[in-house]
Amino acid sequence: MKTITMLKVGFLAGLIALMSGCGTIKSAGNLEEGAWGTFNEIWDRWVESDGDIGYAVVWHRKVAEGLSLQDVMDTLNNIAIETPGLMNVGELPLSKELNARGIESGIVHIASFCNPETARVMLDFSPAMSAMLPCRIAFVEQEDGLHMYTMNMDMMVKMGKKMPEPLRSLAYDKRNAIWDMMEKGSSGDF
């Protein structure tokens, strides 16, 4: 662990020295509070996974034994209903399509959630954020059961440039709703 910490410190020191003259320091000063903590979490997950960037930038939960995809979807949809403006805007039952094509597949299912008003405010702030909309939760059946994955929403709310109000509050509300979906969905708790 000490070696990893030293590598991080060395990497950051080198990065700061390299980029101090090109606006990086100014941009870093415009980040939300908690940005460096989130960066460190992502870095640690990247190292832990031997460089798997997908693993590094997601939240992951294993679904409790005995819960079906439908059980979890019911929980997610209930949370969406309880969250002002958030709604299920579509599902992609990818494994059903694969199986229909003769490709044997365990569950692969993607559910998309969005609050259209929040999305509009976010896109006015940064049109590039459209590539991250809507919020998706993916289900992947693995040897040990069903797993849930979603983008680490802290990247959006903490690692970007400071958001003006009311966007900041709206973004945190959606971040918290997706977090609840992962926590409660994986345990069937609602």
N, C-alpha and C positions, 0 to 999 in steps of 0.2 A: 504494500500500500504506500509506503514511504517513497518507493521508486516511482510509482504513478504520480504522486503529488509532486515530486521533483521534476518529472517530465512535463507536467502541466505548467509548473512555474517557469521552467526553461523555455517551453514552447511559447507561453504568453509573453515572456520577456523578449524573446526573439521577434515575435510578431509585433509587439509594440515598437521595438527599435526599428524594424523594417518599415512599418507603416506610419510612423509618427509624422512624416512630412506629406502625406497624401490625403488628409481629411478623415482618416480612420478615427483618430482621437476625438475629433469634433463629433463624428457620427456616434461613437460610443457614449459620448456625454448626453446624447439625445435618447438613450434607451430608458425603458420603464424600470422601476425599482424591481430587483430580483432577477434581472437579465443574466448576471454572471452566475448566480446559483443555478439557473436553468441550463446555461451553457455547460457548467460543470457536471450536472446530471447527465446531459446528453453525451458529453465527452466520456464520462465513466461507463455509460452503457455501450458506447462505440468501442471502447477498449475491451470491455468485458466480452463483447461478442466477436472479437477479432476483426473489427472493421465493418460489421453489418449495419449500414446506415439506416435501413428500415427498422431494425430492432432499436436503434439508438433514438429514433424520433417519434416513437409511439408509446401510448399507454397500453398495457396488456393486462388482461385478467383471464384466469381459467374459470370456466363456468362450473358451478358446483355439480357434483355427481347427481344424477337423477333429473336434472332440469333439461327440458327439450328446447330447441330453438324457439318454438312457439311460446313456451313459458317465458323465455327471456324477452322476446319481442313484445309480449303483453306488458311486461314490466316497463320496457323502454317507451312504449306508446303511452302508458299511464303517466310516466314522468313527463313526457312531452306535453300531454294534455294539461298537466299541473303547472307547466312553465309558460308564462304569458307569451303568446305569439309563436311558440315553437311547435313544429308539426312534422310528422313523417311525410316526406315529399317523394318517397319512392323506395323500392326495394329491387335488388338484382339477385334472383335465385340462381346464381351461377352454376352450382352443382347440378341443379335440375336440367339446365341447358346442356352441360357437359354429358350427363347421363343420357339425355335424349339423342346426343350425337354419337353415342356408343363409347364414350370415354368414361370409365369408371371413376367416380369421385365421391369422397365423403362430403359432408356439408361445407359449402363455400357460399356464403350469403352476405350481401352488403345492404345495409339499411342507411338511408340518407335522411337527415333532419335539418330543418332550416327555419329561421324566422325571417320572412321576406323583408320586413322593415329594417331589421338590424343589418341584413345583407346589403341593402341599398346604402345605408349610412357608411358601412365598411367600404363599399366600392367607391363612394365619393371620396373617402380618405385615401384609398389605395386600390386602383383598378386591378392591380396584379393579384390582389387577394382573391379575385374571382376563381383562380386556379385551385383554391382550397375550399371552395363552396360546392355543394352544401357539406355540413359536417357528416362524416360517414363513420359507421361502426361496422367492422367486418367480423364475420364469424368464420372460423376455420376449424374443421374437425381434424384432430391429430390423433396419434396412437393412444394418448392418455385422456382423450375427451375433447370437448368443445372449448375453444378459446375465442376471446374477444380482443380486437385491436382497434385503436383509433389514434389519430394524430395527437401528439402531445400538445394540447391547447395552450400550455404555458409558453410555447414558442411564439404563438400568435400574440398573446397578451403581454408578455414580458420581454421578448427578445427584439421586438420591432421598435420603431420610433414611437415616442410618446403620443398617445391618442388623446384627442380633445374629448371633453364631455359633450354630449351624453354617450358618445361611442365607447369610451373606456368602460363605463358602467355596464352598457349593453353587452360588450364583448366578455366582460367578467361573468355576467349572468349566464351567457351561453357556455362559457368554459365550465362553470360550476354545474350546469345542467348535464353536460356531457360527462363530467366526472361522476355525478350521481348515477347516470345511466350505466356507466362501467361498474361502479361499486355495487349498486342495487341489482342491476341486471345479472351480474355474475353469481349473485347469491339468491336471486329470486325474491329479494326483500322489497316489497312495496306495500 
